[in-house]
Amino acid sequence: MTHGFPHDEVRPLSCEPYGPDYNDVMNTVRNDAMANISSTVLDNLDTLIILEQWDDLDAALSYLKANQEGFFNRDTIVQVFEATIRFLGGLMSAHLILVDVLNKNITLPARYHRLQMTCANYDGFLLEMAHDLGSRLITSYKTRTNIPVPRVNLAKGLKSVPPSLQKDACTSGITTPVLEFTLLSRLTGDYQFEYYSQVALWKIWQSRSVLNLLPMTIDPILNQWKDSVSGIGASIDSFYEYAAKGAILFNDNYMWSIFKTSYQALLTHSAQIGAGSMIFPNVGTQDGMVFSDWIDSLSAFWSGLQVLTGQLTDAIKTHVVYMKIWDYFDSIPERWIYAHHNNKNKKKVFRAEDSIELEWYPLRPEFIESTYYLYRATRDPMYLQIGERVLNLFDDKFKAPCGFSGFQDVRTGSKQNRMETFVMGETLKYLYLLFDVDNDAFLHDPELMRGKNWVFSTEAHPLWYHEELRASPKKGFVKSKPGDDNDDHDDKLFSTPINRNITMPQPLLVGIPDENNVIGHVTKKDPFASRFDTCETNPFTTHARSFQSSGYYDWAHLFNADFAFRNSLKKPNYRKSTNLDGSYFELSKDFFQKFTLFDSPLTCRRPPTTTVLEIFWGDVKLASRVEISELVADIPANQTSLIYSGDLWIPNLQGLRVLFEELKVGSVDTRNEVITSEYMNSLFGDDGTPSTTGTTSRGAREGLRVKKVNGIETKAGAIIWTMPFVVTQNEESTVAVTEEGRVVIEGKVIENLFVWYG
């Protein structure tokens, strides 16, 4: 406020005000999120309320109220996505808090009396500003293709935006505004925002690949995808986030179906799951093949979304990878290479520089955001330990003369001379709320937030909606028409239904076929859909005698990620410190001594020595249509059964993406067991070869174990059952079946895949 206001930002190192680059309209890195509209104020109104900064809040509201007229009538070009999540979301969040939090029927803590006075004097002008801004942004959606262009001029509409700035739009940019725009329509009664953003969302979703994956970039003018790559990071991250959060906010089953379908596709084609780690690299949308050997900083949000959607075990395994990266860099590089391929020199000593694809860290919030979600879900003190360390870094390393400065280059420690609005609006907000262990913040108060199905927006603005907030159509709001906007839909915007093109899940049949086409005590369920039946409870265990312990020290996989990514986890030279100097979250001596208490040995499972490989069984494009059912066996007393609960039923083996683990005598498998010769003998015939039906395939005593099939992980001890199949002439030398019904590939018996003969 001293060195930057009323400009958009302040430069933390040089203490200069910072705003749009009027000399270079093509400078999108600077211009997309700044418009000479005091954007730091807009993006942090709710931050001031959450941190209870009442003087600053009143000053900000007075400033905006006094300058409301023509506030957004600026001859500046902004990116619609950034303007929506930062400015529009900030205005609506503050509006909701001021009109719908302080309930007069409950006794408020004394610290809220000042806010109560502010609420009493608030006349709703922030929503009026939001409508004005939304009216200027929605013009980007009114295109011939129904796909929005990425940028608008706030004062002049689309015509003054150079065509070269409109050729590339990303999936996040097209689909994310649907949440803020739909909420704006519900709050104002002007339904153009919801209509146009919903049309764009569903048009994009209908253009997904046969693998249910979306590419990342599109030319909105030519109406063509510009790539065939998908992932969870930059350019597509908030598409998934808002499918889930839109479902929560508006109780929308169609949005929920998008998220579940996408999550299953990502588990099938992108997720790389190890013992205690999980990453989602970019893959091809048509073939599911891994496209890149890096993950980016923005994808650190994913574990928070996994928590929100009930996938707590997945979230812990995803988050731990980013925790390890932070251990080594005190940050997360924009792109981090997780695997080094085609290394001819097997003795190469890797450096930190070898694992950095993009080198900056602008104090992004995603890792802290996910840490906050995981603490709320588990209450494990390890997440507070992470928060304390990050807080100390802000105090010791990131603090600058006029704000906070991130890394321009994590390899050297050089600093950035910019502090974007999300540093306070997200990073510090999540850090503050992480430490709210006693639920003192109003967002965590069940009385103040009762009846509010609230979510954080992708910019960390708390948003919610209920029918009492619904405005009558157009009440009090006149549609603004900046630039050349000749739209005349008005209240007839929903006269044409939006085609959502969603196939709702069909109920699975009961029983699996035997000679009578039924087994009475066995039923089927969708193993993926069951993931969302209930939210997972805390998978961490704590010591029976301890009220103060971290489940991480009882977790067998705490250091598996260090081993799995050992060539990529290297400290930069300027960080000449050991792993015992307190710079590792999990190895801090004080924390370890405090949260183990009973001299817990710091151990983990042996790293597996087996090889994991992946194959496509048939046409991978059929993957989304293959039946994979989990069997539920209600075995009558005094009866035995070949089938037990947890087994899988896959009647057709065509269209599978299978992850195999190779089993060899003497190797340590992913279950931390040594493969013995006795066990391998049990998979083979008496003569040491797999005795097969129709053919005999001789080979070494090696086996395979199905670890994952089409994104579904197999449980230890579970069997995969399939129908008898005909081996084609091309497969005769590759695929066979033993007399016991085990499937054999290239002489290797598959431990847990059987043919069901009834």
N, C-alpha and C positions, 0 to 999 in steps of 0.2 A: 504493500500500500504506500510505502514511503518512496520507493524508487520506480515503480511501474505503473500504478493506477493513474488515470483511467484506461491505460493501454491494456492489451490482452494479457501480456506476461511481463515478467521482469527477468533479465538475464542474471543468473546467480553469481557469476564470477566478476563481470564488469559493472553490475548494478545499473544497467541501462534498461529503459522501457523497450518492449519488443512487440511488434505487430506485423501486419501483412507487408510483403515486399511489393511496393507499388511500382518499382522499376522493372520488375521481372515477373510477369504474370505466370510464367512457366515454372516458377519456384514453388512447386506444390508441397514440398517437404515443409516449407514454412507457411504457405498460404492456406492449405486445406483446412486447418483447424483454428485459424485466426481471421477476424473480420473487422477489427477496430471496434469491438463491442464489449470490451471489458470481459473477455471470455473466462478469465479466472474467477471473477465474481459469479457469473452465471453457473459455472460448473461446480461451485462450492457453497451455494446457499444452504443445501441440506447438511453439508459438512459443518457449517457454523452452528446449526441447530443441534446436531449430534454431539458436537464438542461443547455445547452450551455457551457459546460466545455471543451473549445477547447484545452487547454494545455494537459489535461488528455486524451482527445480523440487522439490527435496526438501521445502521448506517447504510448497509447495502440495499435494504428495501427502500429507504428514503431516496437514495441515488437513482434506483431503477424507476421508482414512481415519478420522480421529477423529470426524468428523461424518457418516459414511456412513449410519448408521441414521436413517431419517426425513428425509434431506437434502432430498428433493423433496416431502415432505408439507406443502406450503405452500398456504395459502388465498389463492392469487393466480391471476389469469386471464392466460394467455399465448397468443400466437399459435402454433399448432402448427408452422407453417413456420419461424418464427424460432427457436423452441426446438429444432427438429430440426437445423437447419444449424449453430446456434451451440453449443448445449450437448451434444446427443447426438453430433454429429459430432466435437466437441472431445474427448469422453470416449473414443470409439472410436479416434480417431487416436492419442491418447497410448497407449492400450492396445496398438495394433498396433506402435507404435515400441518399446515396452518389452518385448514378447514376441517380436518377429520381425525385428529389425534386426541386433543384434550377434551375428555368427556366431562361434562359438568356434573354428572351424577356420581363421580368418584372423588375422593379426597386426594388432591394432588400434593406431591412433595413441594416443600417451600421453594426449591430451586426452580420450579416451573412457573411460579407466579409471574415472573417477568415475561415469559413466553406467552402466558395466558393473556396478558395485556396486549402483546403484539398481535395475537390471533383476533382479539376483540376488535382491533382497529383495522384489520386486513379486509379489503373490499374485493378481493379476487382479481386484482389487476395482473398478477403473474400469469393467470390463465389467459387473459386477454393478450398478453405479450406472446404467450405460447401459440395462440391461434394465429396471430399476425406472422410469426416466424414460420409456422407450419404452412400457411398459405403461400409463402414465398418458396418454400422447399418443395411442396407437392407438385409444382410445375415440372419438375424433373421427371415425374412419372407419367406425364401426359404426352407420351410419344406414340408414334405410329405402331411401334412393336409392342407396346405395353411393358417394355423393359426400361427402367429409368436410366437416364444419363447420369454420370457421377457428380456433376458440378452445376451450380447455378450462380448467377450474379444476384445478390440479395435485392438490389434496387431495380435491375433491368431485366431480370428473368434469364432466358436461355440464349437470346440472340447475341449477347455481347460476350459469350464464352467461346474462346477459340475452338474450332472443331477438333483440333489435335488433343484437347484436354477431355474429350468426350468419347474417345475410341475404346478406352479400356475401363470396364467396370468389373468389380469382383463380386463373388457370390454373397459375401457378408454385406457389402454395400447395397446390393439390390434387395436382400431379404430382411436385414436387421431392422430397418425403420418400421416394419410392420407392427412391432409392439408399441412403440411410442405413438405412432400415427393412429393405431386402433384405439389406444387409450385417449388420445386427443379427441377423436370422434365421439367417444362415449361421454367424455366430460363436457363437450361443447354442443353436441347435437349436429355438428357439421360432418356428414359421413363421407365426404370426398376423400379424406385422409385414409380411413379404413378401407374404402373400396379400392382405390388405386394401388395401395401397398399390398392388399390381399391378392389382387389380380396378378401382380408381379411375382409374389411368393409362389402362388400355385402354378403359374406358368413355368417358373424355374423348376419346381419340384417335378412337374410332368415331364421335363426334359432330362431327368436323371437317366443314367445308364442302366443296362439290364442287370448290373450288379448292385443297383440302388445307390450308386455313388454319384455325386455332383462334381463337375469340374470347378475350377476356381475363378477363371476370368472369361468374360464375354464381351463382344462388341455389341453394344445396345442398338446401334444404328443399323448394322447389317443383320442383327438378330442371329449371331453365330457364336458358338463357343470358340475360344481362342486356345484352349489347351485341353488335355485329357488327363489331368492330374487331380487327385483329391487327397485330403488329409484332415487334420483337426486344427492346424495353426493359422498363420496369417492368410488373409483373403477368404477364409471360410469358417473361422472359429465361431463367430457369434450366430451363424445360421443354426447350428445345433443348439447353442445356448438359448436362443429365443424360441426354437420349436418347443423345448421343454418349459421354459418360463412363460411363454404365451399360453401353453396348456394349463399351467398353474394359475396364472393371473385371470384368464377368462374362462376357465373350466372347459377348455376346448379339446374334445377328443380327437379331432382331426389333426391338430398340432401335435398332440401326444403320439399319434400314429406315425407322423413324420419322424419324431425323435426315435421311437423304438425301432422303426425300420432302418434308420440311418445307423443307430448304434449296433444293430445286428450286422449290418453290412461292414462296418468298421471292425468289429470283432472278427468277422470272417476273413477280410481281405487286408487289413492294415495292422491290427494288433500283433505285436511281438511280445509274447509272454514268457518270462523266465521264472526261475525260482525266486520270488520276491521282487520282481521288477516287471514293468509293463510300459511299452512305448508304442506310439502310433506314427510311424513314418509315412511320408507321402507315397501313394500308389497310383497306378494307372486305372482310370475309370472303366476301361473296357476289358482289361485282363487281370487286374488286381496285383500286378507285379510291382515290387518295390521300386520307386522312382528315384529316391534320394537317400543318401546315407547320413542325413542330418535331421534334427528336430529343432524347432525354434522356440524363442522365449515366450511368445504369445500362447503357445500350446500348454504352458504351465497352468492355465486356467482349468484344464480339462478335469483334473482330479476334484476340483470344487464342484463342477457340474455332475460328476459321478456321485459325489456325496448327496447332492440335491435330488438326484433321481434314484437314490437307494442302493447304489452300487459301491458299498463302502470298502469291501475287500479290494476291488479293482482300483478304487481311489487311493488307497494306501500304497499299493504297488506302483501306481503311476507317479504319485507324489514323491516317493523315495528317490526316484531317478533325479528329479530336479533338486532335491535336498542334497544329493551327492555333488551335483554340479556346483551348487552354492558353496559347499565345503571347500572346493578347490579355487573358485574364482571370486568369492564374496559377492557374487552376482550371477546372472545367467546371460551368457552371450546371446546376441540376437539369433544366431544359428550356431549350433554345436554339433559337430560330427561325432556320431556315436559308434561308428564302425569304420575301420580302415581296410580297404580291399586291395587285392592284387599287389600285395607288398612282397616284392622280390627278395628284399633283404630281411630274412627272418630274424636277424639280430638287431634290427633297427631300434634305436632308443627314441621313443616318441617324446615330443615336447608339447607344451600347451598350445603353441602356435599351429601345430599340425591338426588340431581339433577345432579350430575356429573358422567357420565359414563366413560369418559376419561378426564384427568385433565389438559393437557398441552395446551399452546397457543404460538406457535413459530413465532409470529408476522405475521400471515397469511394475505394475501391481500384481500380476497374475500369480506368482508364487506365494505372495503373502495372502492373497485372496483364498487360494486353495488351503493354505495353512489355517486360516480362520475357519473355513468350513469344517475341516477335519477336527479342529479342537472342539467346535460346537457339537460334533457328532460323537467324539470319543472321550473328551475331557482328558486326554493324555498329556501330561506335562511336557513331553518332548516338543509339542507344538508351541508351548509358551517359551521353551528354551530357544526355539528358532526365532520367535518374535523378539526375545530379549537381545539376541545376537544382532538381528537386523536393526533394532532400535539403537544399539551401540554403534553400529556402522553409520547410521544417520547422524549420530552425535559426533563421531570421531573422524569419519572418512568422507561422508557425503555433504556435510555442512559446508556452506560457502558464505561469503560476505553478505549476499542478498538472497538467501534461499538454500536450495539443495542442488547439488551437481552430480550427475551420474557419470559413468565412464564413456569417454569417446572411444577408448580402446582398452578392453579388459586385459589385453596381452601386456600392456605397458603401464596401465593405471592412469593414463592421461584423462583429463576431465572434459566434460561437455559444458558449454556456456549457454545452457538452456534448461529451463524447468517448465515442463508442460503442465497443463491444468490438472492432469490426472495424478500428479505427484501428491497433491493435497487431497484431491477429490476421490482418489482410490487408494493409493499405496498407504498413505498415512491414516486414512479413515479405517481401512481394514486392520491396520496395525493397532490402532486405538481400540477398535471393537474386539480384537483378539484378546486383549487384556481385561475385558469386561467380564471377569469370571463370576461376579456376583449379580450380573444382569441389571446393572444400574442404568445403562443407556436406555432411552425410551424404546428403541427398536427391540430390545430384549425383554421389555416389561409386558407380561401377558395381559395386564389390565388395560394399559394404554393402547395396545395393538390388537385387542380382541376383535374378532370378526374381520380381520384384514389378512387376506391371503397374499401377503406381500412377498415380493422378490426384489433382489438387487438387479438393476439394469446392468448391461455390460459396462457401463461407466460408473457402477456402484451407487446409482441413485435408487433409494427405496421407492418402489411403485406398487400400487394395489388398486383394486377396483371392486365395487359392489354396487348393486342396483340402486341404492339410495343416492349414489353419485351421478346417475345417468341424467343427462340434460335432455330437454325436449328438442326436437329437430330445429336447428338454427336459432334457438332462443338466445337473444342477446348478442349474436355473432353475425357479422356481415362478411361474406366471402371476399377476401382481398384478391385482386387480379393484377399482380405485378407483371410488368413486361407484356408480352403478347399472349395472354391467356384468354382464349375465347370459349372456355368450357361452359356448357349450359346444362349440365346434368342435374344440378340442384338436388331436390329431394327424390328424384327418380334414379339415383345412382345404383340402387339395388334392384332395379326392375329386371336386370339380367343376372341370374344366379351365377355365382362363381363356381367353376368346375374344379372341385378339389381332387377328383380322380384318385380316391383312396379305396383300396380293397380291405375291408375290415376282416380280421381273422375269423376263420370258420372253426366251429367246434371239431375237435378230433374224434375219430371213431373209437369205440370201446373195443378192447381186445386186439390181439394180433393173431394172424391165421395159423392154425395147425391143420391136421387132416380134415377136421370138421369146421375149419375157418373161424374158430373161436377158442380162447382160453379164458375160462370163467373168472379166474382170480387175478388176472392181469389187465390193467387199464393203461391208457397212454395220456401223457400231457406234453405240452410244448415246453421243452427245457429252456428256451429263451424267454418266452412270455412269463414263465414262473419266476424269473429274476425280478419282475416288477410287481409281483403279488403283494409283497410286504417289503418295507425298508429293512436292510440288514441291521442287526444289532452289532454292538462293538465287538470286532473279532479279536481285539487284544485281551490278553488275560493279565491279571495283576496278582501279586503274591498274596496268599491267603491271609497272612498276618500283617499286611501292609496297607495302610490307608493312603500311602504316598509313594507310589512307584510308577514307573513307566513300562507299559507293555512292550515297548521296543526291545527291552533287554531280555524279554522272554520269547521274542520273535526269532524263529530259527533263521530268518533270511536277512537280518540286519545288514550284513556285509556282502551279500550276493551280488548286488549291483556294482560294488567296487571291483569284484572279480570279472563280472560280465563285460564291463566297460573299462577294463584296466588300461588299455592303450589310449583311451580318450580322456581319462581323468588324470590330468597332470597340472600341477600348479605353475603359474607364470613365474619367471625368474625374479620379479620384484617382490614376490611373496615367498621369501626364503624362510619357510617355517616347516616344522614337522607336523605329523598328524596328532601329536600329543601336546601341542601348544595351546589347546583350547579353541582352535579355529574350526574344528569339526564339531558339529552339533552333538553327535552321539558319543564323542570322545572327550568332552569337557570333563575334567577331573571333578570339579565341584558338583556338577550336575549328576555325574555317575555315582558319586558317593552319597548324594542326597536321595536319589530316586531308585537306588537298589537296596540299600539298607542291610541286606543280609549276605553281603560278600558274594553277590552273584558272579559266577564266572562269565567273562565276556567271550562267549563262544558262538559259533554259527555252524551250520551244516557244511560238510565237505563239498567243494565245488564238484559238480558232475563231470565225468570224463567221457560220457557217452556223446555221440554225435546226433544232432537233431536235424532232420531234413524235411522238406515240404514237397508234396507232389500234387498234381492235378489229376484226379481220377475221372476221366471223361471230360465233357465240355464244362468249363468253369462258369459259363454264362447260364447254366441251368441251376447254379447254386441256390438262388433265392426261391426255387420251386421244388427243391428236394425235401422230402419228408424226413425229419429227424425228430423222433419222439423219445421222451424219457418214460421208462416203464415203471409202473407202480404195482407191486405184487402184494396182494393180501393173501398170504399163504395160510391155508387152513391148518389147524393143529394136527400133529401126527402125519403130516405130509411133507414130502420133499419137493423141490422145484429146481428146474434148470435156470429159471429166471428169477432175479431178485430186484427189489427196488433200486433204482439208480442205473440199471442197464439201459442201453440205448437201442432203439429199433430204427434201422435205416433200410427199408425194403429194396431200394434201388441204389446201386453204388455209382451211378453215372451222374456227374455234376458235383463232385466233392473236392474240397480243398483240404487235404489231410496233412497233419503234422505228425511225423513219425519220430520215435526215438529208437536208435539202433542199439540192440542189446548184444553185448559181447562178454564172454567170460572174463572176469577180473575187473571190469569197468564199474564205476560208481554211477548209478542212475540218478535221475532228477528227484527221486524219492529218498535219496541218501542211503541206498542199499547197494551192496556189492553183488553183482551178477555172478552166481556160482555155476560150476559145471553141472551140478546136480539139477539146478533149476533149468538150465538150458536143455539138459537131457529130457526133462519132462515135456518139453515142447516138440521133441523129435521121436521118430520111431526107434525100435530097438537097435537097428543097424546104424543109427546116427544120421539118417536122412529123413526128411519129411515124407511120410507115406501118404500119397495123394490119390484122389479119385480121378481116374482117367489118365494121369501122367505122373511120373516120379521125377522130381527135380532135386538132383544131388548138389550138395555144396557144403561149405563150412558151417559149423554150428553157430549161426548168428540168427538173431530174431529181431522183430520189430514190435513196437508198442505204439498204438494210436494215442497220441496225446491230445489232439484237438481235431475236430472235424467241422468244417463250416462255422468256425467261431465257437463251437460248443466244446468245452474242456471235458475230457472223460475223467470220471472219478476213479480213485485207486480201487482195484479189485472189480470194477464194473466190466461187463461184457457188452460188445456191440454185436447185435444180431442182424442178419440180412437174409433175404430170400435166396433160394438157389438160383444161380445164374449160369448162363451158357458162356463158356470161354470161346471167344472168337479165334479164328485161325491166326490172326495177328498177335493174339495174347497167349497162345499155347505155350510158348517158351518162357512166359513171364508170370502168368497167374495160374494158380492151381488151388485145389482144396484137399486137405488131408482127410483120412478116413474118419477122424473125430469131428470134422466139420470146420477145422481152422483154415483160414485163407492163407495162401503162401504167395509171396512175390519174389521172383528171381531167387528161389531157394531159401528165402528167409521167412520163417513162420511168423505170422502176426499173432502176438500173444493174446490179444483181446478182441479179435474179430472172428465171429463164427457164422456159419450158414445154419439157418433154422430149417430142420427137416420135419418138424412136427412130432 
